[in-house]
Amino acid sequence: MINITERFRLLIEQSKNEESEDIYRLEPIYFQEPFLLIGIDLINLQRRIYIDITSENWEEEQLKSFPKWRGIDIGQEYFSQIGPLKEKNFLVISQIVEDSEEIFERVLQNLVDHILMKEELSLYTVVYKVLDRWHNFFKKKWDTKLTIEEEMGLFGELYYINKWLEFFPQEPPLIVKDWKGPLKNRIDFVSKKGGVEIKTVTPKIRDEIKISNEKQLEINPVIDTLFLYVLKVEVNDSTGNSLQNMIETIEEQLVNRAPSLAVKFKDLLLEAGVISDDYDKNYFFVHEELGYIATEEFPKLTSKNLPTGINNVSYSIDLSHCKSFKVPIDDVFNLNKQG
């Protein structure tokens, strides 16, 4: 994988060590189609990426349609010759200088990762989808961060992913494809075998979990097996793991086991409106893990047993009355095992 931050750093260092009056430097970073280059203005350190779009012949309207936000500029440049390349059109994505270079480099890293995955999509579609995802992220980010309850809920889903990766170190990490929580599905993890809903609660006198609506625990032909994975978690400022810790741990494993799924994982975090650096203050310590199978007999409200005209019901389940539905933790993780 190409490390965009490292390539910009090296380009700046090389420029400092060379005697030259150039105020702008270009560096190729990918030597196959589509050719990729990075550039930097040595006066204000503005960063750019150049993406070869010669083969697709984009219309002007396509260029204008890209999602944009404060801090980014998108244009097109033609080069009759640049190094060994001749007669090339490049999409140029530039950093607005006052914007943070760190977040801009994250955008470029995500974009390059997707381009190098060689997805069966046009280059225009790949670029558009990445920029649109970041555009949506910035809209969420400027509004608000996750509440502590949302942060704890996401921690529970990440904890499940990380533990699944530890359970099955030789399995393809397709657990990432099963992760539906950031997409606002009713069940957090869905595979061909069924679903796993994660519930993260703080330790207290009564063991209660909250159910958001009457459809959340419904069994149907698509999800005919449903487990609840309950984590009792204490929030503090020093002991356990933060969201940042969990994200970095998972990313490291995915990069080594399946780089394309590491990219997918980052995409899902953006869907949830999260980048790890924003969430390094709260630590979550897991006191206990519990597994339950939510069969038809499990105490719950569903569309079938609500009176006609009643819907959008949220409620709590007292787990002290669910002991007969407890299952070994291994059963919960095996549901998302492939094969």
C-alpha positions in Angstrom: 0.0 0.0 0.0 1.1 3.5 -0.7 1.5 5.6 2.4 0.4 9.1 1.3 1.6 10.9 4.5 5.0 9.3 4.3 5.4 10.2 0.6 4.6 13.8 1.3 7.0 13.9 4.2 9.8 12.4 2.0 9.1 14.9 -0.8 9.4 17.8 1.7 12.6 16.4 3.2 14.2 15.9 -0.2 13.3 19.4 -1.2 15.0 20.8 1.9 18.1 18.8 1.2 18.5 19.9 -2.4 19.7 23.2 -3.7 17.1 24.3 -6.1 15.0 27.4 -6.9 11.9 25.4 -7.7 8.9 26.4 -5.7 6.8 23.4 -6.7 7.7 19.7 -6.7 6.0 16.7 -8.3 6.6 13.1 -7.5 5.1 10.0 -9.2 3.8 7.5 -6.7 2.1 4.9 -9.0 3.5 3.9 -12.3 0.6 2.0 -13.9 -2.7 3.3 -15.2 -4.2 5.3 -13.8 -0.9 7.1 -13.2 -0.7 8.9 -9.8 1.5 11.8 -8.8 1.7 14.0 -5.7 2.8 17.6 -5.7 3.7 20.2 -3.0 4.1 24.0 -3.0 7.3 24.5 -1.2 6.3 28.0 0.0 3.0 27.2 1.8 3.2 23.4 1.7 -0.1 23.0 -0.1 -0.6 19.4 -1.1 -2.0 18.1 -4.3 -2.7 14.8 -6.0 -2.8 14.2 -9.7 -4.9 11.3 -11.1 -4.5 10.3 -14.7 -8.0 10.5 -16.3 -6.9 10.5 -19.9 -8.5 7.2 -20.8 -12.0 8.2 -19.6 -12.4 11.6 -21.4 -14.6 13.2 -18.7 -17.1 15.9 -19.6 -16.9 19.3 -17.9 -20.2 18.6 -16.2 -18.8 15.4 -14.6 -15.9 17.4 -13.2 -18.3 20.0 -11.7 -20.5 17.4 -10.1 -17.9 16.1 -7.6 -18.9 16.6 -4.0 -16.9 19.4 -2.4 -16.4 20.9 1.0 -14.5 23.7 2.7 -10.8 22.8 2.5 -10.7 21.1 -0.9 -10.4 22.3 -4.5 -10.9 20.1 -7.6 -9.8 20.9 -11.1 -8.3 19.4 -14.3 -4.9 20.0 -15.9 -3.5 18.9 -19.2 0.2 18.1 -19.6 1.8 17.8 -23.1 4.7 16.0 -21.3 5.4 15.3 -17.7 8.5 13.0 -17.2 8.0 10.1 -19.6 4.2 10.7 -19.8 2.9 12.6 -22.9 -0.5 14.2 -23.6 -2.1 13.4 -20.3 -5.2 14.8 -18.6 -5.1 14.8 -14.8 -7.7 15.3 -12.2 -6.1 17.6 -9.6 -7.3 17.6 -6.0 -5.8 20.4 -3.9 -5.7 21.3 -0.3 -6.9 24.7 0.7 -3.8 25.8 2.6 -5.5 26.9 5.9 -7.1 23.5 6.2 -5.4 20.7 8.2 -2.9 18.7 6.1 -3.6 15.7 8.3 -7.3 15.4 7.4 -6.5 16.2 3.7 -4.0 13.4 3.7 -6.6 11.0 5.1 -8.9 11.9 2.3 -6.1 11.3 -0.3 -5.1 8.0 1.4 -8.7 6.7 1.2 -8.9 7.8 -2.4 -5.6 6.1 -3.4 -6.5 2.9 -1.6 -9.7 2.6 -3.6 -8.1 3.4 -6.9 -5.4 0.7 -6.3 -8.0 -1.9 -5.4 -8.9 -2.0 -9.1 -12.6 -2.2 -8.4 -14.8 -3.1 -11.4 -16.0 0.5 -11.6 -15.1 3.4 -13.8 -12.4 5.7 -12.3 -15.0 8.5 -12.2 -17.4 6.4 -10.1 -14.6 5.4 -7.7 -13.5 9.0 -7.2 -17.1 10.2 -6.8 -18.0 7.6 -4.2 -14.9 8.3 -2.1 -15.5 12.1 -2.2 -19.2 11.7 -1.5 -18.4 9.5 1.6 -16.0 12.2 2.9 -18.5 14.9 2.1 -21.1 13.2 4.2 -18.6 12.6 7.0 -17.7 16.3 7.2 -21.4 17.2 7.3 -21.8 15.0 10.4 -18.5 16.0 11.9 -19.3 19.7 11.9 -22.6 19.1 13.5 -21.5 17.0 16.5 -19.4 14.2 17.8 -20.8 10.9 19.1 -22.5 11.1 22.5 -21.0 8.9 25.2 -23.8 6.4 24.7 -23.1 6.3 20.9 -19.4 6.0 21.6 -19.9 3.1 24.0 -22.2 1.4 21.4 -19.6 1.7 18.7 -17.0 0.4 21.1 -19.1 -2.7 21.6 -19.2 -3.4 17.9 -15.5 -2.8 17.5 -14.8 -5.1 20.5 -16.8 -7.8 18.8 -14.8 -7.4 15.5 -11.5 -7.5 17.3 -12.4 -10.5 19.4 -13.7 -12.3 16.3 -10.3 -11.7 14.6 -8.6 -13.2 17.6 -11.0 -16.2 17.6 -10.3 -17.0 14.0 -6.7 -15.9 13.1 -6.6 -18.1 10.0 -10.1 -17.2 8.6 -10.6 -14.5 6.0 -11.7 -11.4 8.0 -15.1 -11.2 6.3 -16.6 -10.1 9.6 -16.0 -6.6 8.3 -18.5 -7.3 5.4 -21.0 -8.6 8.0 -20.8 -5.3 9.9 -24.0 -3.4 9.3 -24.1 -1.2 12.4 -22.7 2.0 10.6 -25.3 1.5 7.9 -28.2 1.8 10.4 -29.4 -1.7 9.9 -31.6 -3.1 12.6 -29.0 -5.8 13.4 -25.3 -5.0 13.9 -23.8 -8.0 12.2 -25.6 -10.1 9.5 -24.2 -13.2 7.8 -25.8 -16.0 5.8 -26.3 -17.9 9.0 -28.1 -15.2 11.0 -27.4 -12.0 13.0 -25.6 -10.7 16.1 -26.9 -7.7 17.9 -24.4 -6.0 20.2 -25.6 -4.4 23.5 -23.2 -2.4 25.6 -24.3 -1.5 29.1 -22.8 0.0 32.2 -22.7 -2.3 35.3 -25.6 -1.6 37.6 -28.0 -3.2 40.0 -30.4 -4.4 37.3 -29.2 -6.2 34.2 -31.2 -4.3 31.5 -30.7 -3.8 27.8 -32.5 -1.3 25.7 -34.3 -2.4 22.5 -34.9 0.5 20.0 -38.1 -0.8 18.3 -40.3 -3.8 17.9 -38.5 -5.0 14.7 -35.0 -5.2 16.2 -35.3 -8.7 17.6 -37.7 -10.1 15.0 -36.9 -13.5 13.5 -37.6 -13.8 9.7 -36.5 -15.9 6.7 -33.5 -13.7 6.2 -32.4 -13.7 9.9 -33.7 -17.0 11.4 -31.0 -17.1 14.1 -30.3 -14.1 16.2 -27.8 -13.8 19.1 -27.4 -11.0 21.6 -23.9 -10.2 22.6 -24.0 -8.2 25.8 -20.9 -6.3 27.2 -20.9 -4.8 30.7 -18.6 -1.8 30.3 -17.2 0.8 32.7 -16.2 4.2 31.2 -13.2 5.9 32.7 -10.2 8.0 31.6 -7.3 5.6 31.9 -8.1 1.9 32.0 -9.2 -0.3 29.1 -9.3 0.8 25.5 -10.5 3.9 23.7 -12.1 3.9 20.3 -8.8 5.1 18.9 -7.1 2.1 20.4 -9.6 -0.4 19.0 -9.7 1.1 15.6 -5.9 1.1 15.3 -5.7 -2.5 16.5 -8.3 -3.7 14.0 -6.8 -1.8 11.1 -3.3 -3.3 11.8 -4.8 -6.8 11.7 -6.8 -6.1 8.5 -3.9 -4.6 6.7 -1.9 -7.7 7.3 -4.7 -10.2 6.5 -6.8 -8.5 3.8 -5.9 -4.9 2.7 -9.1 -4.5 0.7 -11.1 -5.1 3.9 -9.0 -2.6 5.8 -10.2 -0.1 3.2 -13.8 -1.3 3.7 -13.4 -0.9 7.5 -12.3 2.7 7.1 -15.3 3.4 4.8 -17.7 2.0 7.4 -16.1 4.2 10.1 -16.7 7.2 7.9 -20.4 6.1 7.5 -20.5 6.2 11.3 -19.0 9.7 11.3 -15.8 8.6 13.0 -12.1 9.0 12.7 -10.0 7.6 15.5 -8.1 10.8 16.5 -11.4 12.3 17.7 -12.0 9.5 20.2 -8.9 9.0 22.4 -10.3 10.5 25.7 -12.8 7.9 27.0 -11.6 4.4 27.9 -13.9 1.4 28.1 -13.2 -1.5 30.5 -15.1 -4.7 29.8 -16.2 -6.4 33.0 -18.3 -9.2 31.6 -19.4 -10.7 28.3 -22.7 -12.5 27.9 -24.4 -14.3 25.1 -28.1 -15.0 24.5 -30.1 -16.5 21.7 -33.2 -14.5 20.9 -35.6 -17.2 19.8 -39.3 -16.7 19.3 -39.8 -17.5 23.0 -37.2 -14.9 24.1 -39.0 -12.1 26.1 -39.4 -9.4 23.6 -42.0 -7.2 21.8 -42.4 -7.7 18.0 -44.8 -6.6 15.3 -46.7 -9.9 15.8 -47.5 -9.4 19.5 -48.2 -5.7 19.5 -51.8 -4.5 19.5 -52.9 -3.2 16.1 -52.1 0.5 15.7 -49.1 0.4 18.1 -45.6 0.8 16.6 -42.2 2.4 17.1 -42.0 0.9 20.6 -38.8 1.1 22.5 -38.4 -0.9 25.7 -36.0 -2.6 28.1 -35.4 -6.3 28.8 -34.4 -7.5 32.3 -31.7 -10.1 31.6 -32.3 -11.7 35.0 -35.4 -13.3 33.4 -33.5 -14.6 30.4 -31.2 -17.1 32.0 -32.7 -20.0 30.0 -31.6 -18.3 26.8 -27.9 -17.9 27.7 -25.4 -19.5 25.4 -21.6 -19.9 25.4 -19.8 -16.9 23.9 -18.2 -19.3 21.4 -21.7 -19.9 19.8 -22.1 -16.2 19.2 -18.7 -15.8 17.4 -19.2 -19.0 15.4 -22.2 -17.6 13.8 -20.1 -15.2 11.7 -17.5 -17.9 10.9 -17.3 -18.6 7.2 -18.2 -22.1 6.0 
